[in-house]
Amino acid sequence: MRLAALIPARYAAQRLPGKPLADICGAPMVVRVAERARRAAG
């Protein structure tokens, strides 16, 4: 069975513009969230 996930990421946030592409230890935040979602059990 294939499963899909939608990760909401708002680029034009007021408090931290560009947050989804913010570099966290060498990878954009949205990539890190996608990797964690892929590894999640369930």
Wavefront OBJ file of the C-alpha trace (Angstrom):
o trace
v 0.000 0.000 0.000
v 1.246 3.482 -0.837
v 0.699 6.341 1.533
v 0.962 10.052 0.836
v 1.453 12.940 3.232
v 0.938 16.656 2.811
v 3.371 18.872 4.709
v 2.082 22.441 4.926
v 4.852 25.004 4.601
v 4.080 28.703 4.360
v 6.941 30.606 2.759
v 5.524 34.096 3.424
v 5.197 33.808 7.212
v 5.234 37.083 9.121
v 7.496 36.088 12.030
v 10.123 34.199 10.010
v 9.856 34.689 6.230
v 11.329 31.804 4.242
v 11.087 29.430 7.218
v 10.500 26.247 5.137
v 13.828 26.818 3.377
v 15.733 27.792 6.535
v 18.994 25.847 6.743
v 19.142 23.537 9.767
v 22.471 21.700 9.998
v 22.900 21.594 6.233
v 19.352 20.775 5.081
v 16.233 22.907 4.588
v 13.621 22.563 7.325
v 10.977 21.185 4.956
v 13.360 18.395 3.872
v 14.008 17.447 7.503
v 10.259 17.319 8.207
v 9.702 15.105 5.147
v 12.473 12.718 6.262
v 10.982 12.433 9.743
v 7.508 11.818 8.302
v 8.932 9.063 6.094
v 10.524 7.359 9.125
v 7.425 7.677 11.332
v 5.768 4.433 12.373
v 2.207 3.853 11.357
l 1 2 3 4 5 6 7 8 9 10 11 12 13 14 15 16 17 18 19 20 21 22 23 24 25 26 27 28 29 30 31 32 33 34 35 36 37 38 39 40 41 42
